[in-house]
Amino acid sequence: MGDVSRRVFLSRSGAVAGSLALGGVTACESGDGPADRQTGPEGAGAKAAAFDPTDWESVRDQFPLTRDIRHFAAFVLAAHPRPVADAIEQHRRGLDEDTHGYLEEHQGENEVASRRAAAEYLGAAAQEIAFTDSTTMGLGLVYGGLRLRPGQEVVATEHDFYSTHEALRLAADRRGATVRRVRLYDRPSQTSVDEIVGRLTATVTPATRAVAVTWVHSSTGVKLPIAQIAAALAELNAGRDVAEHVLLCVDGVHGLGVEDETMATLGCDFLMSGTHKWLFGPRGTGIVCGRREAWDAIGPTIPPFAAEHFGAWAGGVAPAGTDPGASNTPGGYHSFEHRWAVTEALRFHLDVGKAAIAQRTREQATQLKAGLADLNGIEVVTPADPGLSAGIVCVSTGEVAPAGVVGSLLHRKIAASVTPYREAYLRFGPSIVTSPDEVDAVLDAMRELS
Ligand SMILES: Cc1ncc(COP(=O)(O)O)c(C=O)c1O
């Protein structure tokens, strides 16, 4: 990072000096200036000297991904851009050289910095952020912790990933609740906001306590109109007690790091997401962001290592639970070097710009869908409309198995993937590590194959 970028980095990070026992977050309120930051990924500052966040080639240069392959499946599991890799390395070295001392000195400030960065990125409060290891862990914590009464139900959809369906099944089994699934569209490429919102809200009953949806379907590439769904549910909630409100819970992993949204613009109650896909954060990291009042509906599943919980335990009293994010962050020692480097992943995206990343992704996805639509023997499954799609582009290859096409593409140095669902499609993910020229290369290869 050059001086200018580093200044941006420092002024935005505002980490808190001083140790903070077990990552409690009262210190979130203090220490906002560069001078307060005692630690930082010095390696990132030194190595990324030429980084220009306004130049897409420079952005791509931050990734060690080989240029021999066009990485259209990079979103499946993130590569670490240089600032993230450098931060992990710095923390790892510190922990290896003096594990106890480094932890004592830096744990508090690093956890505060990560929560502040996540809060800034999502337009939320730090206390609304819980950290996890993955989307799946976040889904398990929210649905497993949801205080469902016997007879209450959760409405999910047929388009959600395994992790949502299974987290709900396990939760419902334990609570005596039920889960119903609604099909939001029959033809993904032809769907509309009205169809999706109409089918979903028609399924809600007085027994519905939560609606579980996925922001961008990894099965079809359809992006749900979360804000419109939230508005429709708000109308239904207007006539209900707060404790009976239908909570809107979103698996956000294929929207986070792509779309230029905040918790306020989405309007959902909970967003669960790994930070190790489109956000290109450290592998094995994730977040849950919940509206402060919505967290009241959730009980922690795994004992948190938050200061107030430890203090209450030591004092033999019930924890007050004033910080829902910390209270719902699973405790236990873990891969701190990765957890703390989430800060640099979020900073990297904020420096490049959420709006710029959304536009870059949208342009390539649109270019890809338009080109694919002209080819014989295949059908673009994902809507052309950027309002109903994000970075994922799914293609039906007719009689030809998509796995075979993935193999042929790899032969041509293009990495794509197959959707992990009963109805499998060929799937591409243009992103900040691909380019419009590479989209053309994909189209040339698909032309040869079709
Ligand atoms: C919609 C969706 N949610 C969750 C996951 C799992 O994410 P994680 O590895 O962060 O649990 C995937 C795929 O990996 C997915 O497609």
The ligand as an SDF file (V2000), in Angstrom:
LIG
                    3D

 16 16  0  0  0  0  0  0  0  0999 V2000
  -25.7590  -20.3950   -0.7620 C   0  0  0  0  0  0  0  0  0  0  0  0
  -24.6000  -21.0010   -0.0290 C   0  0  0  0  0  0  0  0  0  0  0  0
  -24.5560  -20.8940    1.3120 N   0  0  0  0  0  0  0  0  0  0  0  0
  -23.5450  -21.4210    2.0250 C   0  0  0  0  0  0  0  0  0  0  0  0
  -22.5230  -22.0900    1.4070 C   0  0  0  0  0  0  0  0  0  0  0  0
  -21.4300  -22.6310    2.2710 C   0  0  0  0  0  0  0  0  0  0  0  0
  -20.5900  -21.5640    2.6630 O   0  0  0  0  0  0  0  0  0  0  0  0
  -19.5750  -21.7270    3.8730 P   0  0  0  0  0  0  0  0  0  0  0  0
  -18.4550  -22.5580    3.3600 O   0  0  0  0  0  0  0  0  0  0  0  0
  -19.1250  -20.3390    4.1590 O   0  0  0  0  0  0  0  0  0  0  0  0
  -20.2950  -22.3670    4.9780 O   0  0  0  0  0  0  0  0  0  0  0  0
  -22.5320  -22.2330    0.0020 C   0  0  0  0  0  0  0  0  0  0  0  0
  -21.4780  -22.9110   -0.7610 C   0  0  0  0  0  0  0  0  0  0  0  0
  -20.3980  -23.2250   -0.3820 O   0  0  0  0  0  0  0  0  0  0  0  0
  -23.6000  -21.6730   -0.7190 C   0  0  0  0  0  0  0  0  0  0  0  0
  -23.6580  -21.7880   -2.0390 O   0  0  0  0  0  0  0  0  0  0  0  0
  1  2  1  0
  2  3  1  0
  2 15  2  0
  3  4  2  0
  4  5  1  0
  5  6  1  0
  5 12  2  0
  6  7  1  0
  7  8  1  0
  8  9  2  0
  8 10  1  0
  8 11  1  0
 12 13  1  0
 12 15  1  0
 13 14  2  0
 15 16  1  0
M  END
$$$$
